[in-house]
């Protein structure tokens, strides 16, 4: 249960960060596109020339949010698998940040290519900027893993 709480908490912190970026005029994740990709994936289509041009999937925005949070929980489970169960008893920021930053591999090398954006945003107008933004986002997710684990332990940061 702690892993689920940590994953959801970290994803909420990640999403709060994205809301802040959006308010500053920075383009952020489109959950409908994540849902569209997942919907097509369930039908056997992994890659798209452009996810924006792919046919819409019924309930894609809701599906995108569900997938987004499920991935957050899976990444929290990966943290515990790497750091060990003892990490849950005494959370430390190092493993959480390391795993959070490592998770940037998922969008750069799986999601973006599958959605037609190329490896590491190579088919976008500003690949380096997009990669750095993804790295920062996932570092925030790592911080969220740590803070959520502290909350689970009842420890004030």
GIKAHU-V887935 format. One record per helix or strand of 2 or more residues. SS is the DSSP state (2 for helix, 1 for strand). FROM is the first residue (numbers start at 1). TO is the last residue. If there is no record, write none. Layout:
SS&FROM&TO + SS&FROM&TO
This chain:
2&2&23 + 2&31&42 + 2&60&83 + 2&86&89 + 2&93&102 + 2&104&114 + 2&119&121 + 2&127&153
